Amino acid sequence: MIGMWQVGGWGMDLPLSSFQLLVAGGALLICAAVLLMVRRKTQVEVESSVVTEEVMAYLGRIANALEGLQMPNSEAITKDVLLRLQEIANAKPNGKVREMPVTLLDR
């Protein structure tokens, strides 16, 4: 670990002027621009296969299922609560009231 600290400090001994640092930064920017231009010319085409078609079909099914999911609006929730309260109020004293189902989230 001490060797890492010694290797990390080698750059501090070089005297660099601000102009030299500016030129080095410009050179790095030019290299990055050249690499981006070279990258833009290379294109990869994916051929259609049975597997990709099947994956696209499954993704379409998932998207359609997600679009079909809707949260109940507040009117539907209020209606269900009022019906439940009426069931409790109209229940016989020794009769059974329909219990709410217990889910894994309630435990």
C-alpha positions in Angstrom: 0.0 0.0 0.0 2.9 2.3 0.7 4.1 1.7 -2.9 0.8 2.9 -4.2 1.3 6.2 -2.4 4.8 6.6 -3.9 3.6 5.8 -7.4 0.7 8.3 -7.1 3.1 11.2 -6.2 5.3 10.9 -9.3 3.2 13.5 -11.2 3.8 16.2 -8.7 7.5 16.5 -9.5 6.9 17.6 -13.1 6.7 21.4 -13.5 3.8 22.2 -15.9 2.7 25.6 -16.9 -1.0 26.5 -17.3 -0.4 26.8 -21.1 0.9 23.2 -21.3 -2.1 22.0 -19.3 -4.4 23.8 -21.7 -2.7 22.3 -24.7 -2.9 18.8 -23.2 -6.7 19.3 -22.5 -7.2 20.5 -26.1 -5.4 17.4 -27.4 -7.6 15.2 -25.3 -10.7 16.9 -26.6 -9.5 16.4 -30.2 -8.8 12.7 -29.5 -12.3 12.3 -28.1 -13.9 14.0 -31.1 -11.9 11.7 -33.5 -13.0 8.6 -31.6 -16.6 9.7 -31.7 -16.5 10.3 -35.4 -14.9 6.8 -36.0 -17.6 5.3 -33.7 -20.4 6.9 -35.7 -19.3 5.2 -38.9 -19.4 1.7 -37.5 -22.9 0.3 -37.3 -24.1 -3.0 -36.1 -27.2 -4.6 -37.6 -29.2 -7.2 -35.6 -30.7 -9.9 -37.8 -34.2 -11.0 -37.1 -34.5 -14.5 -35.7 -37.1 -16.7 -34.1 -35.9 -15.9 -30.6 -36.0 -12.1 -31.1 -39.5 -12.4 -32.6 -40.6 -14.4 -29.6 -39.1 -12.0 -27.2 -40.8 -9.1 -29.0 -44.2 -11.0 -28.8 -43.8 -11.5 -25.0 -42.8 -7.9 -24.5 -45.9 -6.8 -26.4 -48.1 -9.0 -24.2 -46.5 -7.6 -21.1 -47.1 -4.0 -22.4 -50.7 -4.7 -23.2 -51.3 -6.3 -19.7 -49.7 -3.3 -18.0 -51.8 -0.9 -20.0 -54.9 -2.8 -18.9 -54.1 -2.6 -15.2 -56.0 0.3 -13.6 -56.3 1.3 -10.0 -59.8 1.5 -8.8 -61.1 5.1 -8.5 -62.2 6.6 -5.3 -65.9 6.1 -6.2 -65.5 2.4 -6.5 -63.6 2.2 -3.2 -66.3 4.3 -1.5 -69.0 2.1 -2.9 -67.3 -1.1 -1.6 -66.9 0.4 1.8 -70.5 1.4 2.0 -71.7 -2.0 0.9 -69.5 -3.6 3.6 -70.8 -1.3 6.3 -74.4 -2.1 5.2 -73.6 -5.9 5.5 -72.3 -5.4 9.0 -75.3 -3.2 10.0 -77.8 -5.7 8.6 -76.1 -8.8 10.1 -77.9 -10.8 12.7 -76.4 -10.6 16.2 -75.6 -14.3 16.3 -75.1 -14.7 12.5 -71.9 -14.7 10.7 -70.6 -11.6 9.0 -68.5 -12.2 5.9 -65.0 -11.8 7.0 -62.4 -10.0 5.0 -59.9 -12.3 3.4 -56.4 -12.3 4.9 -53.6 -11.8 2.4 -49.9 -12.3 2.7 -49.4 -8.6 3.0 -51.7 -8.5 6.1 -49.6 -10.9 8.1 
